[in-house]
Amino acid sequence: MSTTEMTVPSVGQQAEPQSFGPITRTDIVRYAGASGDFNPLHHDDGVAQAAGFPSVFSIGMLQAGFLATFATNWLGTETMRRFQVRFREMVWPGDLCTCKGEVTAVEPDEKGHRVTVTLTCTRQTGDVVLKGEADFLLA
Amino acid sequence: MYPWSAEPGKVREFALAVKAQPSAHEGAEAVIPPTFLTTARLVWEPREQDVMRELHFDMARVLHGEEEYTFFGPPPKVGETLDVETRVEKQFEKPGGRGGTMRFAVVVNEFRDAAGAVVAQQRTTVIETEGA
């Protein structure tokens, strides 16, 4: 999707929520391989249990990647100028992650409009696992 | 400084892993999925350039606190190679909940094009939780 096809949204506008999952161990391993993050806490139950966890858990950057996919599906990829996330809770195999976003600011910019959105990723329990923000430059 | 490359096959693999449309990240004008920058540290960084080691954190107690990607134009194109330079931007401490100290560090990766211009930044906040 190019910059010119994207209409500038207004403050308060929300994206259609998008769910990812339920997260499988295969999803986690696929992301481990794709990103190069081979921390065994994310794919070896023995290591995770020895460290005091009930099982392996997802890589934070996997759900951050889902949130980025959600955000770029909404307002474009080449238009993105900033993407920020804070990691708040862990994600476990079987969890369903739901991403939501809302426009919080639209500022005129010399090249168009700088659109700021807040982003959240929640588990099926309602716990917020990620809180984030992104900026886009739209015409 | 070290090179990082957005190889098309690795980009496709990453796009599939984060459930992005792979077709959105293919072709001459396509850009990377934004968090693909994370592969610089995980796949390309030479061990001797790992500034995390300078922090002397106990890795068993380290959490990933925050991650931020800034693009000074469209994100890097698929197929592009950029130079990466890493530095510790700041370090600070906060009291933990059990009377100990939590240590924070912000590590920045700067991605430069052939002309030396910074086109993207990755800012990672790591936290060493208080000891037992």
Contacts between the chains, C-beta under 8 A, distances in Angstrom:
chain1	res1	chain2	res2	distance
A	1	B	24	7.9
A	20	B	19	5.8
A	27	B	17	7.6
A	30	B	16	7.2
A	30	B	17	4.8
A	31	B	17	4.3
A	31	B	18	7.1
A	33	B	13	7.3
A	33	B	17	7.7
A	34	B	10	7.4
A	34	B	13	4.6
A	34	B	14	4.4
A	34	B	16	7.3
A	34	B	17	3.9
A	34	B	18	7.9
A	35	B	14	6.7
A	35	B	17	7.2
A	35	B	38	5.8
A	35	B	39	5.9
A	35	B	42	5.7
A	35	B	43	7.9
A	36	B	39	5.6
A	36	B	42	3.3
A	36	B	43	3.9
A	37	B	38	7.9
A	37	B	42	5.4
A	51	B	60	7.7
A	60	B	64	5.2
A	60	B	67	7.9
A	61	B	35	6.3
A	61	B	38	5.7
A	61	B	64	7.7
A	61	B	67	7.0
A	62	B	17	7.3
A	62	B	18	7.1
A	64	B	35	5.8
A	64	B	67	6.1
A	65	B	14	7.9
A	65	B	17	6.9
A	65	B	18	3.2
A	65	B	19	8.0
A	65	B	20	7.9
A	65	B	33	6.9
A	65	B	35	4.9
A	66	B	18	6.0
A	66	B	19	6.2
A	68	B	18	6.8
A	68	B	33	6.4
A	68	B	34	4.9
A	68	B	35	5.0
A	69	B	18	5.1
A	69	B	19	5.7
A	69	B	20	4.4
A	69	B	33	6.9
A	72	B	20	7.2
A	72	B	24	7.9
A	72	B	33	7.3
A	72	B	34	6.8
A	73	B	20	7.9
A	73	B	21	8.0
A	77	B	24	6.5
A	77	B	25	7.8
A	77	B	31	5.4
A	77	B	33	7.3
A	77	B	34	7.1
A	77	B	75	6.6
A	78	B	31	5.1
A	78	B	74	4.1
A	78	B	75	6.8
A	79	B	74	7.5
A	80	B	34	5.6
A	80	B	71	6.2
A	80	B	74	7.9
A	80	B	75	6.1
A	81	B	70	7.1
A	81	B	71	5.0
A	81	B	72	7.8
A	82	B	68	7.1
A	82	B	69	6.8
A	82	B	70	5.1
A	82	B	71	6.9
A	83	B	34	4.9
A	83	B	35	7.1
A	83	B	68	7.2
A	83	B	69	4.8
A	84	B	66	7.1
A	84	B	67	7.1
A	84	B	68	4.0
A	84	B	69	7.4
A	85	B	66	6.8
A	85	B	67	5.4
A	85	B	68	7.7
A	86	B	65	6.8
A	86	B	66	4.8
A	87	B	63	7.3
A	87	B	64	5.5
A	87	B	65	6.3
A	87	B	66	6.9
A	87	B	67	7.7
